[in-house]
């Protein structure tokens, strides 16, 4: 491992503290060892998150915190296993939010509706924090109603055939935008992460 990678690994390990941060499965060390296989390197967490909790939570807050934690841990683990994207995310439970929302400033809010406290929702909102529907790159590359970036476009054609395209609108994309719960599957979730990472490479 190069000195630079060792420093990054040490900093990553230091950030991964607290019960609400998805932990990387592969231990990180600062020793000079042979580079890990690509799969293991991808598993090193680059997205971290924390949940803002009330000091004396109600029963409603406690159950919401539990559901949000399960959803976020699953989504962050999937992003970190399949991409090298980085973001520090702060999550809040705000019952007045109709569903859930994500902002490029790194905040995600979940409302009181438990049906949105799922991995699908968390994946979708993480994409918003990374820039889907929220960045200037999104406006430039997706403002026409079709994503024009070459890498993500090539990837969706690989998935769905030469005629496939990524449609955009209302700050969302499809296919694989995970805009509704009935779109969720392991395959769709994996493709979602790969497409968001490709969008970032395109200039998201």
Secondary structure by P-SEA (a helix, b strand, c coil): ccaaaaaaaaaaaaaccccccccccbbbbccccccccaaaaaacccccccccccccccaaaaaaaaaaaaaaaaaaaaaaacccbbbbbbbbbbcccccccccccbbbbbccccccccaaaaaaaaaaaaccccccccccccccccccccaaaaaaaaaccccbbbbbcccccccccccccccccaaaaaaaaaaaaaaaaacc
